[in-house]
Amino acid sequence: MNNLIGLSVLLVSIAAWFQHLYTCFNEKMWGFLVAGAIFFPVAVIHGIGIWFGFWH
């Protein structure tokens, strides 16, 4: 069960990171794009926030 939870967290984090990259690239937010690409947790929080409508 722990493996399933860990895998789920990993996949959600990667998907949120890609969401951050996609959104920043399309909105031409270059500074934030680079910051999120370098500092992974910022991108994950931003990506999840986009999903839930906190940003954008």
C-alpha positions in Angstrom: 0.0 0.0 0.0 2.9 2.4 0.8 4.3 1.8 -2.7 0.9 2.8 -4.3 0.7 6.0 -2.3 4.3 6.9 -3.1 3.8 6.2 -6.8 0.6 8.3 -6.7 2.4 11.3 -5.1 5.2 11.0 -7.6 2.9 10.9 -10.6 0.8 13.8 -9.3 4.0 15.8 -8.7 5.3 15.2 -12.2 2.0 16.0 -13.8 1.8 19.3 -11.8 5.3 20.2 -12.8 4.4 19.7 -16.5 1.2 21.7 -16.0 3.4 24.5 -14.6 5.7 24.4 -17.5 2.9 24.3 -20.1 1.0 27.2 -18.5 4.1 29.4 -18.0 5.2 28.7 -21.6 1.8 29.6 -23.1 1.4 32.7 -20.9 4.9 33.8 -21.6 5.9 34.0 -18.0 9.6 33.3 -18.7 11.0 34.1 -15.3 8.5 32.0 -13.4 9.0 29.2 -16.0 12.7 29.1 -15.3 12.2 29.4 -11.5 9.8 26.5 -11.5 11.9 24.4 -13.8 14.9 24.8 -11.5 13.1 24.7 -8.1 10.7 21.7 -8.4 8.4 22.4 -5.3 7.4 25.8 -6.6 6.3 24.3 -9.9 4.4 21.5 -8.2 2.5 23.9 -6.0 1.8 26.2 -8.9 0.6 23.3 -11.1 -1.7 22.0 -8.4 -3.0 25.5 -7.8 -3.9 25.8 -11.5 -5.9 22.6 -11.4 -7.9 23.9 -8.4 -8.3 27.4 -9.9 -6.2 29.3 -7.4 -4.1 30.9 -10.1 -4.5 31.7 -13.8 
